Amino acid sequence: MEIDEPVDKFLSKEEQLLRWCRQKRIFSKAEAISFGTKSYYLRAERTIRDFVLQGMVRKIGKDECIRRNLKGNMSWYEVVSS
């Protein structure tokens, strides 16, 4: 799902965000905030951190970001469960 695609209105904001994360697989904090803003979900970045605590998403370390050539000075995340 691209950021501009319509979302299922019957899903909660958290479920919409999790679906977006799973489709992106690897995403930055800025992308999550952008998705949240366009979906009127200003808590998106905090929810990503909640997903990390729940083990559904993992934060990619700085060394791994360099190896993967992930640009920018921000947090990067990867989905670990489907």
Backbone torsions as a table, in degrees:
resi	resn	phi	psi	omega
1	MET	NA	122.6	175.2
2	GLU	-77.0	160.6	-177.3
3	ILE	-59.3	-34.5	-175.9
4	ASP	-85.4	-5.1	-179.7
5	GLU	-72.6	149.2	177.1
6	PRO	-66.5	148.9	179.9
7	VAL	-109.8	158.0	178.7
8	ASP	-69.9	114.9	-175.6
9	LYS	-69.9	-13.5	-178.8
10	PHE	-88.3	-9.8	176.2
11	LEU	-85.7	147.9	175.2
12	SER	-69.2	163.7	178.7
13	LYS	-59.6	-39.7	179.0
14	GLU	-63.2	-42.3	178.9
15	GLU	-67.0	-38.5	176.6
16	GLN	-62.2	-42.6	179.2
17	LEU	-65.1	-43.0	179.4
18	LEU	-63.9	-40.5	177.0
19	ARG	-61.4	-43.6	178.4
20	TRP	-61.8	-44.6	178.6
21	CYS	-58.5	-45.9	-179.1
22	ARG	-63.8	-34.7	179.5
23	GLN	-75.6	-33.8	178.3
24	LYS	-76.1	-35.3	-176.7
25	ARG	70.1	-57.3	176.7
26	ILE	-123.9	130.0	-175.8
27	PHE	-152.3	157.3	-179.8
28	SER	-97.5	165.1	176.1
29	LYS	-58.8	-41.3	-179.4
30	ALA	-62.9	-39.8	177.9
31	GLU	-65.0	-39.3	179.1
32	ALA	-65.4	-42.2	178.6
33	ILE	-64.9	-41.4	178.6
34	SER	-62.2	-45.6	177.4
35	PHE	-60.1	-46.1	-179.5
36	GLY	-60.8	-42.1	-179.8
37	THR	-64.0	-44.1	179.9
38	LYS	-69.4	-21.0	178.4
39	SER	-100.3	9.8	-178.3
40	TYR	57.9	39.2	179.7
41	TYR	-124.5	85.4	-173.3
42	LEU	-73.1	-9.4	179.7
43	ARG	-94.3	9.9	-173.6
44	ALA	-56.1	-45.3	-177.7
45	GLU	-64.4	-39.4	177.8
46	ARG	-67.1	-38.0	178.7
47	THR	-65.0	-36.1	175.6
48	ILE	-59.3	-44.7	178.8
49	ARG	-63.7	-34.0	175.1
50	ASP	-64.8	-40.5	177.1
51	PHE	-61.1	-36.4	177.6
52	VAL	-62.8	-45.9	179.5
53	LEU	-63.2	-31.9	179.5
54	GLN	-82.2	-9.3	177.9
55	GLY	84.9	10.8	179.6
56	MET	-85.5	-26.2	-178.8
57	VAL	-134.1	146.6	176.0
58	ARG	-122.5	146.1	175.9
59	LYS	-82.2	131.4	-179.8
60	ILE	-84.3	128.7	-179.4
61	GLY	-68.1	160.0	-176.8
62	LYS	-59.4	-42.9	179.4
63	ASP	-63.3	-41.5	179.0
64	GLU	-67.5	-36.0	176.1
65	CYS	-59.3	-41.8	179.0
66	ILE	-64.7	-45.0	178.9
67	ARG	-62.2	-37.2	-179.2
68	ARG	-84.9	-2.3	-179.8
69	ASN	61.7	40.0	175.8
70	LEU	-86.2	118.6	-172.0
71	LYS	-85.9	160.0	174.7
72	GLY	98.2	154.5	-179.8
73	ASN	-100.3	65.6	-177.6
74	MET	-146.0	174.5	178.1
75	SER	-76.7	140.8	174.6
76	TRP	-120.3	146.5	-176.6
77	TYR	-131.6	156.6	177.9
78	GLU	-138.4	136.8	177.5
79	VAL	-72.9	134.2	-179.4
80	VAL	-112.4	-13.3	178.6
81	SER	-135.3	150.2	-179.6
82	SER	-100.1	NA	NA
